[in-house]
Amino acid sequence: MYLFAIRTESVSNAVVASARRLLAGITVPQQLLIASALIYGLVFALLLEYGRPGLGIGEGFFVAVILAAAATSSLLGAVAGLGALFLYELAIHNGSGLTWTDFDDAPALTRLVAYVAAGLVTGFLARRLRLMLAESLILLEELADIAYDRVDWAALDSARAQDASPDRA
């Protein structure tokens, strides 16, 4: 009946509890950056091991770029995109070294535009969403004050009258 239930005395439950305690001290943006770094490493390792044209392993860098941009800003998202391109080219030219000419061919420029654009757009949207959330929380607090009658209406009317007075101009 309880196929996926975890018993309280099991060892795995202790691991889950310690992981939760560890993650409780880390903020969400920090968790996103840690996940991004792990994905960068994983995709880079996969490219080193199995990388050849046509497999699409390098597309995994989009996840890392998006996570980094969501945690920071559009500028740092663009930097994350540049980092993804650098790691991709480094993995593809395994052992032969990198030169500036490796970055000016059509596939590299296409990846550059795609990774940087993903970082820019995601960072911009994440910032806008954070601002919208902050504004909605302020509005929610004001609505709660009105709903629970914690508003000093007399002081509010007095302030409005002062703002509307001709002496204020």
Secondary structure as a PSIPRED ss2 file (coil, helix, strand):
# PSIPRED VFORMAT (PSIPRED V4.0)

   1 M C   1.000  0.000  0.000
   2 Y C   1.000  0.000  0.000
   3 L C   1.000  0.000  0.000
   4 F C   1.000  0.000  0.000
   5 A C   1.000  0.000  0.000
   6 I C   1.000  0.000  0.000
   7 R C   1.000  0.000  0.000
   8 T C   1.000  0.000  0.000
   9 E C   1.000  0.000  0.000
  10 S C   1.000  0.000  0.000
  11 V H   0.000  1.000  0.000
  12 S H   0.000  1.000  0.000
  13 N H   0.000  1.000  0.000
  14 A H   0.000  1.000  0.000
  15 V H   0.000  1.000  0.000
  16 V H   0.000  1.000  0.000
  17 A H   0.000  1.000  0.000
  18 S H   0.000  1.000  0.000
  19 A H   0.000  1.000  0.000
  20 R H   0.000  1.000  0.000
  21 R H   0.000  1.000  0.000
  22 L H   0.000  1.000  0.000
  23 L H   0.000  1.000  0.000
  24 A H   0.000  1.000  0.000
  25 G C   1.000  0.000  0.000
  26 I C   1.000  0.000  0.000
  27 T C   1.000  0.000  0.000
  28 V H   0.000  1.000  0.000
  29 P H   0.000  1.000  0.000
  30 Q H   0.000  1.000  0.000
  31 Q H   0.000  1.000  0.000
  32 L H   0.000  1.000  0.000
  33 L H   0.000  1.000  0.000
  34 I H   0.000  1.000  0.000
  35 A H   0.000  1.000  0.000
  36 S H   0.000  1.000  0.000
  37 A H   0.000  1.000  0.000
  38 L H   0.000  1.000  0.000
  39 I H   0.000  1.000  0.000
  40 Y H   0.000  1.000  0.000
  41 G H   0.000  1.000  0.000
  42 L H   0.000  1.000  0.000
  43 V H   0.000  1.000  0.000
  44 F H   0.000  1.000  0.000
  45 A H   0.000  1.000  0.000
  46 L H   0.000  1.000  0.000
  47 L H   0.000  1.000  0.000
  48 L H   0.000  1.000  0.000
  49 E H   0.000  1.000  0.000
  50 Y H   0.000  1.000  0.000
  51 G C   1.000  0.000  0.000
  52 R C   1.000  0.000  0.000
  53 P C   1.000  0.000  0.000
  54 G C   1.000  0.000  0.000
  55 L C   1.000  0.000  0.000
  56 G C   1.000  0.000  0.000
  57 I H   0.000  1.000  0.000
  58 G H   0.000  1.000  0.000
  59 E H   0.000  1.000  0.000
  60 G H   0.000  1.000  0.000
  61 F H   0.000  1.000  0.000
  62 F H   0.000  1.000  0.000
  63 V H   0.000  1.000  0.000
  64 A H   0.000  1.000  0.000
  65 V H   0.000  1.000  0.000
  66 I H   0.000  1.000  0.000
  67 L H   0.000  1.000  0.000
  68 A H   0.000  1.000  0.000
  69 A H   0.000  1.000  0.000
  70 A H   0.000  1.000  0.000
  71 A H   0.000  1.000  0.000
  72 T C   1.000  0.000  0.000
  73 S C   1.000  0.000  0.000
  74 S H   0.000  1.000  0.000
  75 L H   0.000  1.000  0.000
  76 L H   0.000  1.000  0.000
  77 G H   0.000  1.000  0.000
  78 A H   0.000  1.000  0.000
  79 V H   0.000  1.000  0.000
  80 A H   0.000  1.000  0.000
  81 G H   0.000  1.000  0.000
  82 L H   0.000  1.000  0.000
  83 G H   0.000  1.000  0.000
  84 A H   0.000  1.000  0.000
  85 L H   0.000  1.000  0.000
  86 F H   0.000  1.000  0.000
  87 L H   0.000  1.000  0.000
  88 Y H   0.000  1.000  0.000
  89 E H   0.000  1.000  0.000
  90 L H   0.000  1.000  0.000
  91 A H   0.000  1.000  0.000
  92 I H   0.000  1.000  0.000
  93 H C   1.000  0.000  0.000
  94 N C   1.000  0.000  0.000
  95 G C   1.000  0.000  0.000
  96 S C   1.000  0.000  0.000
  97 G C   1.000  0.000  0.000
  98 L C   1.000  0.000  0.000
  99 T C   1.000  0.000  0.000
 100 W H   0.000  1.000  0.000
 101 T H   0.000  1.000  0.000
 102 D H   0.000  1.000  0.000
 103 F H   0.000  1.000  0.000
 104 D C   1.000  0.000  0.000
 105 D C   1.000  0.000  0.000
 106 A H   0.000  1.000  0.000
 107 P H   0.000  1.000  0.000
 108 A H   0.000  1.000  0.000
 109 L H   0.000  1.000  0.000
 110 T H   0.000  1.000  0.000
 111 R H   0.000  1.000  0.000
 112 L H   0.000  1.000  0.000
 113 V H   0.000  1.000  0.000
 114 A H   0.000  1.000  0.000
 115 Y H   0.000  1.000  0.000
 116 V H   0.000  1.000  0.000
 117 A H   0.000  1.000  0.000
 118 A H   0.000  1.000  0.000
 119 G H   0.000  1.000  0.000
 120 L H   0.000  1.000  0.000
 121 V H   0.000  1.000  0.000
 122 T H   0.000  1.000  0.000
 123 G H   0.000  1.000  0.000
 124 F H   0.000  1.000  0.000
 125 L H   0.000  1.000  0.000
 126 A H   0.000  1.000  0.000
 127 R H   0.000  1.000  0.000
 128 R H   0.000  1.000  0.000
 129 L H   0.000  1.000  0.000
 130 R H   0.000  1.000  0.000
 131 L H   0.000  1.000  0.000
 132 M H   0.000  1.000  0.000
 133 L H   0.000  1.000  0.000
 134 A H   0.000  1.000  0.000
 135 E H   0.000  1.000  0.000
 136 S H   0.000  1.000  0.000
 137 L H   0.000  1.000  0.000
 138 I H   0.000  1.000  0.000
 139 L H   0.000  1.000  0.000
 140 L H   0.000  1.000  0.000
 141 E H   0.000  1.000  0.000
 142 E H   0.000  1.000  0.000
 143 L H   0.000  1.000  0.000
 144 A H   0.000  1.000  0.000
 145 D H   0.000  1.000  0.000
 146 I H   0.000  1.000  0.000
 147 A H   0.000  1.000  0.000
 148 Y C   1.000  0.000  0.000
 149 D C   1.000  0.000  0.000
 150 R C   1.000  0.000  0.000
 151 V C   1.000  0.000  0.000
 152 D C   1.000  0.000  0.000
 153 W H   0.000  1.000  0.000
 154 A H   0.000  1.000  0.000
 155 A H   0.000  1.000  0.000
 156 L H   0.000  1.000  0.000
 157 D H   0.000  1.000  0.000
 158 S H   0.000  1.000  0.000
 159 A H   0.000  1.000  0.000
 160 R H   0.000  1.000  0.000
 161 A H   0.000  1.000  0.000
 162 Q H   0.000  1.000  0.000
 163 D H   0.000  1.000  0.000
 164 A H   0.000  1.000  0.000
 165 S C   1.000  0.000  0.000
 166 P H   0.000  1.000  0.000
 167 D H   0.000  1.000  0.000
 168 R H   0.000  1.000  0.000
 169 A C   1.000  0.000  0.000
